[in-house]
Amino acid sequence: MHAFSKVSAQADDQRALLAVLRGERRDPPPVWLMRQAGRYLPEYRALREEKGGFLALCYDPEAAAEITLQPIRRFGFDGAILFSDILIVPHALGQDLWFEAGEGPRLAPPMTDGLLDGLVADHSRLETIAETVRRVVAQLPAETTMIGFAGSPWTVATYMVAGQGSKDQGAARRLAYGDPHAFARLIAAITATTIDYLCLQIDAGVMAVQLFDSWAGSLAPDQFRRWVIEPNRAIVEALHTRRPGVPMIGFPKGIGEKLPEYARDTGFDAIGIDETIDPVWADQALPPALPVQGNLDPLALVAGGDALDRAVAAVRAAFANRPHIFNLGHGILQDTPIVHVERLLAMLRQ
């Protein structure tokens, strides 16, 4: 277990992850794992059983702070990622939100016409998340970077339009083609709320933020530029203006060869890379000084053993000459053995 201490401005130079996001290379690289606070941890499962459903946990600042801190206590990761969900934004915009056991999120009414006119926004839901941040930061080790996050507008819109997740994001894609003006209004509303939400997180103590674009890979090139590049650039520009000095990570899953365009045109301070991207290619294709994050296959972590050792070595070798944050290519899986996470950290920290 890692002893906690108060975070202070003087501790910034101790935060390896924050240093890398600002362009400094560290060896060994700092490490955190997407979904590091979650179901693979017995302490998380115990608290969830005690407190109730997932959404109830997100809106319970005491419980959400405890969950955020659990993997920091156990593993001493360099970053603590806020325990919350990307669908807090549509909930704040007025959609009903709940989670079906074994089936995922549901939102009502579906925004099939892209119009928010019938919804009643409740931004107090965002303030509840900010309270979680304040509680975490008050207990965070001085060397740990607090990471906030939100969903990118395109990914959030896919859930809002369909009322749930989907395999091809077809409902949102159809609306974007069929009524681009209505869809643009929806994207604009999500973008504006996301900017305010991230500012709220930063004011509560977040030191860096990540935008998750889980479904960025589902769009044709022109649609990708309009619904992924442009809204993300707007958020980055607004945050850099309103909260200068706070690094921003963009994580566009599944975009493949569009990665250099995304990095160039959005303005993110660092780029998260998913497990399907060849890290050697990414290192060659991206600007040399740009910090990158990733991209170990989560299933290599589940497998462990020699497969894990080889995969870790390959990622580290590919990014040996640039600022690099070690992470997975997507979220940690719930059947990941804890001993494999310990093995990963031992390898990185040798």
Salt bridges, closest charged atoms under 4 A:
ASP12 OD1 - ARG15 NH1 2.21
GLU24 OE2 - ARG26 NE 2.60
ASP27 OD1 - ARG316 NH2 2.69
GLU43 OE1 - ARG74 NH2 2.89
ASP60 OD2 - LYS51 NZ 3.66
GLU66 OE2 - ARG73 NH1 2.88
GLU103 OE1 - ARG106 NH2 2.83
ASP122 OD2 - ARG125 NE 3.78
GLU127 OE2 - ARG134 NH2 2.36
GLU131 OE1 - ARG134 NE 3.08
GLU131 OE2 - ARG135 NE 3.05
ASP196 OD1 - ARG242 NH2 3.16
ASP203 OD1 - ARG243 NE 2.76
GLU261 OE2 - ARG225 NH1 3.68
ASP265 OD1 - ARG264 NE 2.98
ASP269 OD2 - HIS240 NE2 2.94
ASP283 OD1 - ARG322 NE 2.72
ASP309 OD2 - ARG343 NH2 2.56
